Amino acid sequence: MLEQYPYLPLLLMFVVVYFFMIAPQRKKNKQEKKFAAELKRGDRVITKSGMHGKIADLNDNDFSCIIETMAGKIKFDRSAISMEMSKRLNEPEKK
């Protein structure tokens, strides 16, 4: 059978790589973009570097936000906010 279709193994490898690596990464990127677009003033967030704070202001011109921390206000790019950690921070506590 392989003699009739010499490119079949290569095609199968591409399909496997697509479904196990490329498609999940694209889905995650789409979710992160949606999360960054839905941020609003007052949301409690954690940056990817671990800084905790509350969003004080959003700037749509350069896609940044100002985060208010205990030390003051700091300007970050919205992509620096961790989606997973911020969602976990804002979940109601389970008893």
N, CA, C and O atoms as CSV, one atom per row, in Angstrom:
chain,resi,resn,atom,element,x,y,z
A,1,MET,N,N,0.820,-1.186,0.000
A,1,MET,CA,C,0.000,0.000,0.000
A,1,MET,C,C,0.869,1.258,0.000
A,1,MET,O,O,0.534,2.240,-0.663
A,2,LEU,N,N,1.970,1.237,0.729
A,2,LEU,CA,C,2.834,2.406,0.758
A,2,LEU,C,C,3.487,2.679,-0.596
A,2,LEU,O,O,3.865,3.812,-0.894
A,3,GLU,N,N,3.613,1.643,-1.402
A,3,GLU,CA,C,4.184,1.851,-2.729
A,3,GLU,C,C,3.263,2.712,-3.587
A,3,GLU,O,O,3.736,3.468,-4.435
A,4,GLN,N,N,1.959,2.604,-3.375
A,4,GLN,CA,C,0.994,3.370,-4.160
A,4,GLN,C,C,0.909,4.824,-3.680
A,4,GLN,O,O,0.673,5.733,-4.475
A,5,TYR,N,N,1.102,5.031,-2.386
A,5,TYR,CA,C,0.970,6.365,-1.801
A,5,TYR,C,C,2.244,6.703,-1.009
A,5,TYR,O,O,2.259,6.555,0.213
A,6,PRO,N,N,3.291,7.147,-1.672
A,6,PRO,CA,C,4.561,7.377,-0.952
A,6,PRO,C,C,4.497,8.567,0.020
A,6,PRO,O,O,5.305,8.637,0.946
A,7,TYR,N,N,3.569,9.488,-0.167
A,7,TYR,CA,C,3.490,10.670,0.702
A,7,TYR,C,C,2.498,10.507,1.855
A,7,TYR,O,O,2.303,11.434,2.641
A,8,LEU,N,N,1.878,9.345,1.957
A,8,LEU,CA,C,0.889,9.107,3.005
A,8,LEU,C,C,1.470,9.238,4.420
A,8,LEU,O,O,0.841,9.886,5.257
A,9,PRO,N,N,2.637,8.658,4.728
A,9,PRO,CA,C,3.183,8.828,6.086
A,9,PRO,C,C,3.469,10.301,6.422
A,9,PRO,O,O,3.229,10.732,7.550
A,10,LEU,N,N,3.963,11.052,5.480
A,10,LEU,CA,C,4.238,12.471,5.693
A,10,LEU,C,C,2.949,13.239,5.945
A,10,LEU,O,O,2.894,14.100,6.823
A,11,LEU,N,N,1.921,12.930,5.181
A,11,LEU,CA,C,0.620,13.573,5.363
A,11,LEU,C,C,0.020,13.226,6.726
A,11,LEU,O,O,-0.531,14.095,7.401
A,12,LEU,N,N,0.124,11.978,7.124
A,12,LEU,CA,C,-0.389,11.559,8.437
A,12,LEU,C,C,0.358,12.248,9.578
A,12,LEU,O,O,-0.247,12.627,10.581
A,13,MET,N,N,1.680,12.410,9.424
A,13,MET,CA,C,2.453,13.111,10.452
A,13,MET,C,C,1.997,14.561,10.566
A,13,MET,O,O,1.884,15.082,11.675
A,14,PHE,N,N,1.736,15.217,9.448
A,14,PHE,CA,C,1.273,16.598,9.471
A,14,PHE,C,C,-0.089,16.703,10.163
A,14,PHE,O,O,-0.310,17.619,10.954
A,15,VAL,N,N,-0.995,15.777,9.871
A,15,VAL,CA,C,-2.321,15.794,10.494
A,15,VAL,C,C,-2.198,15.626,12.008
A,15,VAL,O,O,-2.871,16.331,12.760
A,16,VAL,N,N,-1.359,14.713,12.459
A,16,VAL,CA,C,-1.170,14.490,13.890
A,16,VAL,C,C,-0.580,15.735,14.552
A,16,VAL,O,O,-1.043,16.153,15.613
A,17,VAL,N,N,0.432,16.323,13.933
A,17,VAL,CA,C,1.045,17.535,14.485
A,17,VAL,C,C,0.022,18.661,14.545
A,17,VAL,O,O,-0.016,19.402,15.527
A,18,TYR,N,N,-0.792,18.802,13.535
A,18,TYR,CA,C,-1.794,19.867,13.521
A,18,TYR,C,C,-2.781,19.706,14.669
A,18,TYR,O,O,-3.036,20.666,15.397
A,19,PHE,N,N,-3.335,18.524,14.845
A,19,PHE,CA,C,-4.368,18.329,15.861
A,19,PHE,C,C,-3.837,18.295,17.290
A,19,PHE,O,O,-4.580,18.595,18.224
A,20,PHE,N,N,-2.573,17.939,17.479
A,20,PHE,CA,C,-2.041,17.879,18.836
A,20,PHE,C,C,-1.196,19.078,19.228
A,20,PHE,O,O,-0.945,19.284,20.415
A,21,MET,N,N,-0.746,19.880,18.257
A,21,MET,CA,C,0.112,21.010,18.604
A,21,MET,C,C,-0.412,22.346,18.081
A,21,MET,O,O,-0.522,23.302,18.849
A,22,ILE,N,N,-0.726,22.429,16.833
A,22,ILE,CA,C,-1.078,23.710,16.221
A,22,ILE,C,C,-2.486,24.157,16.623
A,22,ILE,O,O,-2.660,25.303,17.036
A,23,ALA,N,N,-3.477,23.299,16.515
A,23,ALA,CA,C,-4.860,23.671,16.826
A,23,ALA,C,C,-5.041,24.088,18.291
A,23,ALA,O,O,-5.684,25.109,18.536
A,24,PRO,N,N,-4.511,23.353,19.277
A,24,PRO,CA,C,-4.675,23.809,20.664
A,24,PRO,C,C,-3.986,25.151,20.939
A,24,PRO,O,O,-4.498,25.965,21.708
A,25,GLN,N,N,-2.828,25.380,20.312
A,25,GLN,CA,C,-2.132,26.641,20.520
A,25,GLN,C,C,-2.919,27.803,19.928
A,25,GLN,O,O,-2.984,28.876,20.528
A,26,ARG,N,N,-3.511,27.600,18.765
A,26,ARG,CA,C,-4.337,28.649,18.156
A,26,ARG,C,C,-5.554,28.956,19.026
A,26,ARG,O,O,-5.944,30.116,19.167
A,27,LYS,N,N,-6.154,27.914,19.610
A,27,LYS,CA,C,-7.311,28.100,20.478
A,27,LYS,C,C,-6.913,28.901,21.724
A,27,LYS,O,O,-7.638,29.804,22.142
A,28,LYS,N,N,-5.766,28.570,22.312
A,28,LYS,CA,C,-5.300,29.283,23.497
A,28,LYS,C,C,-5.002,30.752,23.169
A,28,LYS,O,O,-5.350,31.636,23.952
A,29,ASN,N,N,-4.369,31.019,22.037
A,29,ASN,CA,C,-4.085,32.394,21.638
A,29,ASN,C,C,-5.369,33.192,21.451
A,29,ASN,O,O,-5.444,34.360,21.834
A,30,LYS,N,N,-6.370,32.562,20.865
A,30,LYS,CA,C,-7.659,33.230,20.662
A,30,LYS,C,C,-8.309,33.573,22.002
A,30,LYS,O,O,-8.862,34.661,22.161
A,31,GLN,N,N,-8.245,32.648,22.970
A,31,GLN,CA,C,-8.809,32.894,24.298
A,31,GLN,C,C,-8.074,34.026,25.011
A,31,GLN,O,O,-8.703,34.853,25.671
A,32,GLU,N,N,-6.742,34.070,24.882
A,32,GLU,CA,C,-5.971,35.125,25.534
A,32,GLU,C,C,-6.279,36.495,24.934
A,32,GLU,O,O,-6.361,37.483,25.664
A,33,LYS,N,N,-6.451,36.564,23.618
A,33,LYS,CA,C,-6.813,37.839,22.983
A,33,LYS,C,C,-8.194,38.294,23.444
A,33,LYS,O,O,-8.412,39.480,23.695
A,34,LYS,N,N,-9.119,37.356,23.552
A,34,LYS,CA,C,-10.462,37.697,24.018
A,34,LYS,C,C,-10.409,38.177,25.462
A,34,LYS,O,O,-11.080,39.148,25.812
A,35,PHE,N,N,-9.628,37.516,26.302
A,35,PHE,CA,C,-9.476,37.906,27.702
A,35,PHE,C,C,-8.908,39.318,27.798
A,35,PHE,O,O,-9.405,40.132,28.577
A,36,ALA,N,N,-7.872,39.618,27.017
A,36,ALA,CA,C,-7.245,40.946,27.052
A,36,ALA,C,C,-8.218,42.018,26.572
A,36,ALA,O,O,-8.200,43.142,27.075
A,37,ALA,N,N,-9.060,41.681,25.611
A,37,ALA,CA,C,-10.020,42.654,25.093
A,37,ALA,C,C,-11.161,42.907,26.079
A,37,ALA,O,O,-11.755,43.985,26.064
A,38,GLU,N,N,-11.475,41.935,26.933
A,38,GLU,CA,C,-12.592,42.057,27.878
A,38,GLU,C,C,-12.187,42.644,29.229
A,38,GLU,O,O,-13.030,42.775,30.116
A,39,LEU,N,N,-10.917,42.999,29.402
A,39,LEU,CA,C,-10.495,43.590,30.668
A,39,LEU,C,C,-11.211,44.909,30.879
A,39,LEU,O,O,-11.490,45.640,29.929
A,40,LYS,N,N,-11.510,45.209,32.156
A,40,LYS,CA,C,-12.192,46.472,32.464
A,40,LYS,C,C,-11.613,47.049,33.745
A,40,LYS,O,O,-10.929,46.357,34.499
A,41,ARG,N,N,-11.894,48.315,33.981
A,41,ARG,CA,C,-11.403,48.985,35.182
A,41,ARG,C,C,-11.933,48.273,36.424
A,41,ARG,O,O,-13.094,47.866,36.476
A,42,GLY,N,N,-11.071,48.131,37.410
A,42,GLY,CA,C,-11.465,47.494,38.658
A,42,GLY,C,C,-11.171,46.006,38.727
A,42,GLY,O,O,-11.239,45.422,39.809
A,43,ASP,N,N,-10.843,45.372,37.598
A,43,ASP,CA,C,-10.510,43.940,37.620
A,43,ASP,C,C,-9.218,43.719,38.387
A,43,ASP,O,O,-8.245,44.453,38.213
A,44,ARG,N,N,-9.218,42.705,39.234
A,44,ARG,CA,C,-7.989,42.304,39.914
A,44,ARG,C,C,-7.245,41.351,39.005
A,44,ARG,O,O,-7.818,40.379,38.513
A,45,VAL,N,N,-5.959,41.627,38.778
A,45,VAL,CA,C,-5.176,40.834,37.834
A,45,VAL,C,C,-3.807,40.497,38.413
A,45,VAL,O,O,-3.357,41.087,39.396
A,46,ILE,N,N,-3.166,39.533,37.773
A,46,ILE,CA,C,-1.788,39.166,38.072
A,46,ILE,C,C,-1.049,39.173,36.739
A,46,ILE,O,O,-1.528,38.601,35.760
A,47,THR,N,N,0.111,39.816,36.699
A,47,THR,CA,C,0.894,39.821,35.464
A,47,THR,C,C,1.652,38.508,35.346
A,47,THR,O,O,1.747,37.749,36.310
A,48,LYS,N,N,2.185,38.244,34.171
A,48,LYS,CA,C,2.938,37.006,33.960
A,48,LYS,C,C,4.212,36.982,34.781
A,48,LYS,O,O,4.772,35.914,35.033
A,49,SER,N,N,4.679,38.163,35.205
A,49,SER,CA,C,5.869,38.219,36.059
A,49,SER,C,C,5.515,38.067,37.536
A,49,SER,O,O,6.407,37.995,38.381
A,50,GLY,N,N,4.210,38.019,37.857
A,50,GLY,CA,C,3.792,37.764,39.224
A,50,GLY,C,C,3.335,38.984,40.004
A,50,GLY,O,O,3.083,38.870,41.204
A,51,MET,N,N,3.217,40.140,39.379
A,51,MET,CA,C,2.795,41.341,40.087
A,51,MET,C,C,1.273,41.372,40.210
A,51,MET,O,O,0.560,41.207,39.220
A,52,HIS,N,N,0.783,41.584,41.425
A,52,HIS,CA,C,-0.652,41.646,41.707
A,52,HIS,C,C,-1.093,43.099,41.699
A,52,HIS,O,O,-0.349,43.985,42.121
A,53,GLY,N,N,-2.313,43.342,41.213
A,53,GLY,CA,C,-2.839,44.691,41.250
A,53,GLY,C,C,-4.255,44.757,40.719
A,53,GLY,O,O,-4.878,43.739,40.415
A,54,LYS,N,N,-4.749,45.984,40.616
A,54,LYS,CA,C,-6.096,46.242,40.126
A,54,LYS,C,C,-5.971,47.199,38.950
A,54,LYS,O,O,-5.184,48.143,38.997
A,55,ILE,N,N,-6.748,46.959,37.893
A,55,ILE,CA,C,-6.669,47.808,36.710
A,55,ILE,C,C,-7.261,49.172,37.038
A,55,ILE,O,O,-8.420,49.284,37.435
A,56,ALA,N,N,-6.438,50.214,36.862
A,56,ALA,CA,C,-6.867,51.575,37.142
A,56,ALA,C,C,-7.329,52.276,35.869
A,56,ALA,O,O,-8.236,53.107,35.912
A,57,ASP,N,N,-6.706,51.942,34.727
A,57,ASP,CA,C,-7.062,52.604,33.473
A,57,ASP,C,C,-6.652,51.718,32.301
A,57,ASP,O,O,-5.674,50.976,32.384
A,58,LEU,N,N,-7.410,51.802,31.212
A,58,LEU,CA,C,-7.118,51.056,29.983
A,58,LEU,C,C,-6.898,52.049,28.852
A,58,LEU,O,O,-7.624,53.036,28.734
A,59,ASN,N,N,-5.893,51.785,28.018
A,59,ASN,CA,C,-5.607,52.637,26.878
A,59,ASN,C,C,-5.733,51.799,25.604
A,59,ASN,O,O,-4.952,50.872,25.388
A,60,ASP,N,N,-6.711,52.124,24.768
A,60,ASP,CA,C,-6.926,51.359,23.539
A,60,ASP,C,C,-5.988,51.773,22.418
A,60,ASP,O,O,-5.851,51.039,21.440
A,61,ASN,N,N,-5.336,52.931,22.529
A,61,ASN,CA,C,-4.430,53.384,21.468
A,61,ASN,C,C,-3.200,52.489,21.355
A,61,ASN,O,O,-2.826,52.080,20.256
A,62,ASP,N,N,-2.574,52.185,22.485
A,62,ASP,CA,C,-1.382,51.331,22.453
A,62,ASP,C,C,-1.600,49.990,23.150
A,62,ASP,O,O,-0.639,49.279,23.443
A,63,PHE,N,N,-2.865,49.641,23.417
A,63,PHE,CA,C,-3.259,48.353,23.999
A,63,PHE,C,C,-2.537,48.094,25.317
A,63,PHE,O,O,-2.040,46.996,25.569
A,64,SER,N,N,-2.491,49.132,26.151
A,64,SER,CA,C,-1.840,49.006,27.447
A,64,SER,C,C,-2.860,49.243,28.554
A,64,SER,O,O,-4.008,49.605,28.298
A,65,CYS,N,N,-2.416,49.031,29.782
A,65,CYS,CA,C,-3.266,49.309,30.934
A,65,CYS,C,C,-2.383,49.778,32.084
A,65,CYS,O,O,-1.194,49.465,32.144
A,66,ILE,N,N,-2.980,50.521,32.978
A,66,ILE,CA,C,-2.277,50.975,34.171
A,66,ILE,C,C,-2.802,50.147,35.333
A,66,ILE,O,O,-4.004,50.102,35.592
A,67,ILE,N,N,-1.878,49.495,36.027
A,67,ILE,CA,C,-2.235,48.629,37.143
A,67,ILE,C,C,-1.839,49.329,38.435
A,67,ILE,O,O,-0.713,49.801,38.589
A,68,GLU,N,N,-2.788,49.384,39.353
A,68,GLU,CA,C,-2.551,49.997,40.657
A,68,GLU,C,C,-2.124,48.907,41.628
A,68,GLU,O,O,-2.854,47.943,41.860
A,69,THR,N,N,-0.933,49.072,42.192
A,69,THR,CA,C,-0.409,48.128,43.167
A,69,THR,C,C,-0.249,48.841,44.497
A,69,THR,O,O,-0.557,50.028,44.607
A,70,MET,N,N,0.227,48.133,45.502
A,70,MET,CA,C,0.456,48.770,46.804
A,70,MET,C,C,1.598,49.783,46.718
A,70,MET,O,O,1.663,50.714,47.521
A,71,ALA,N,N,2.498,49.607,45.747
A,71,ALA,CA,C,3.642,50.508,45.605
A,71,ALA,C,C,3.330,51.714,44.730
A,71,ALA,O,O,4.089,52.684,44.731
A,72,GLY,N,N,2.246,51.676,43.994
A,72,GLY,CA,C,1.898,52.778,43.098
A,72,GLY,C,C,1.260,52.261,41.835
A,72,GLY,O,O,0.767,51.134,41.786
A,73,LYS,N,N,1.274,53.099,40.807
A,73,LYS,CA,C,0.680,52.718,39.525
A,73,LYS,C,C,1.779,52.426,38.514
A,73,LYS,O,O,2.774,53.145,38.428
A,74,ILE,N,N,1.576,51.345,37.744
A,74,ILE,CA,C,2.556,50.914,36.755
A,74,ILE,C,C,1.833,50.634,35.451
A,74,ILE,O,O,0.741,50.066,35.452
A,75,LYS,N,N,2.441,51.032,34.333
A,75,LYS,CA,C,1.856,50.804,33.015
A,75,LYS,C,C,2.394,49.492,32.442
A,75,LYS,O,O,3.603,49.260,32.415
A,76,PHE,N,N,1.470,48.637,31.985
A,76,PHE,CA,C,1.818,47.345,31.390
A,76,PHE,C,C,1.117,47.198,30.052
A,76,PHE,O,O,0.092,47.833,29.802
A,77,ASP,N,N,1.670,46.364,29.204
A,77,ASP,CA,C,0.987,45.931,27.996
A,77,ASP,C,C,-0.054,44.898,28.422
A,77,ASP,O,O,0.193,44.104,29.329
A,78,ARG,N,N,-1.207,44.908,27.774
A,78,ARG,CA,C,-2.271,43.974,28.185
A,78,ARG,C,C,-1.856,42.522,28.011
A,78,ARG,O,O,-2.356,41.648,28.719
A,79,SER,N,N,-0.949,42.251,27.077
A,79,SER,CA,C,-0.510,40.871,26.873
A,79,SER,C,C,0.344,40.369,28.030
A,79,SER,O,O,0.614,39.170,28.115
A,80,ALA,N,N,0.778,41.261,28.925
A,80,ALA,CA,C,1.584,40.859,30.085
A,80,ALA,C,C,0.727,40.341,31.226
A,80,ALA,O,O,1.260,39.888,32.240
A,81,ILE,N,N,-0.591,40.399,31.080
A,81,ILE,CA,C,-1.479,39.932,32.146
A,81,ILE,C,C,-1.753,38.447,31.955
A,81,ILE,O,O,-2.108,38.007,30.862
A,82,SER,N,N,-1.586,37.689,33.015
A,82,SER,CA,C,-1.781,36.242,32.971
A,82,SER,C,C,-3.264,35.910,33.014
A,82,SER,O,O,-3.957,36.255,33.971
A,83,MET,N,N,-3.745,35.243,31.979
A,83,MET,CA,C,-5.161,34.890,31.901
A,83,MET,C,C,-5.521,33.866,32.985
A,83,MET,O,O,-6.513,34.039,33.694
A,84,GLU,N,N,-4.729,32.813,33.115
A,84,GLU,CA,C,-5.063,31.739,34.048
A,84,GLU,C,C,-5.047,32.225,35.494
A,84,GLU,O,O,-5.971,31.942,36.256
A,85,MET,N,N,-4.009,32.948,35.868
A,85,MET,CA,C,-3.882,33.403,37.255
A,85,MET,C,C,-4.941,34.440,37.602
A,85,MET,O,O,-5.469,34.435,38.714
A,86,SER,N,N,-5.257,35.328,36.667
A,86,SER,CA,C,-6.260,36.358,36.941
A,86,SER,C,C,-7.646,35.752,37.078
A,86,SER,O,O,-8.430,36.192,37.919
A,87,LYS,N,N,-7.959,34.749,36.266
A,87,LYS,CA,C,-9.261,34.084,36.387
A,87,LYS,C,C,-9.362,33.381,37.736
A,87,LYS,O,O,-10.403,33.427,38.391
A,88,ARG,N,N,-8.287,32.738,38.142
A,88,ARG,CA,C,-8.273,32.030,39.423
A,88,ARG,C,C,-8.408,33.021,40.581
A,88,ARG,O,O,-9.049,32.717,41.586
A,89,LEU,N,N,-7.811,34.193,40.444
A,89,LEU,CA,C,-7.880,35.222,41.489
A,89,LEU,C,C,-9.294,35.746,41.660
A,89,LEU,O,O,-9.704,36.051,42.780
A,90,ASN,N,N,-10.052,35.859,40.570
A,90,ASN,CA,C,-11.379,36.441,40.611
A,90,ASN,C,C,-12.503,35.424,40.825
A,90,ASN,O,O,-13.671,35.807,40.907
A,91,GLU,N,N,-12.166,34.132,40.917
A,91,GLU,CA,C,-13.190,33.117,41.175
A,91,GLU,C,C,-13.689,33.227,42.599
A,91,GLU,O,O,-12.909,33.531,43.501
A,92,PRO,N,N,-14.989,32.983,42.826
A,92,PRO,CA,C,-15.475,32.963,44.209
A,92,PRO,C,C,-14.898,31.754,44.929
A,92,PRO,O,O,-14.661,30.704,44.331
A,93,GLU,N,N,-14.680,31.926,46.216
A,93,GLU,CA,C,-14.103,30.826,46.998
A,93,GLU,C,C,-15.103,29.696,47.161
A,93,GLU,O,O,-16.287,29.928,47.403
A,94,LYS,N,N,-14.613,28.465,47.025
A,94,LYS,CA,C,-15.456,27.282,47.202
A,94,LYS,C,C,-15.364,26.829,48.641
A,94,LYS,O,O,-14.275,26.754,49.209
A,95,LYS,N,N,-16.513,26.524,49.234
A,95,LYS,CA,C,-16.512,26.082,50.639
A,95,LYS,C,C,-16.917,24.640,50.731
A,95,LYS,O,O,-16.977,24.085,51.827
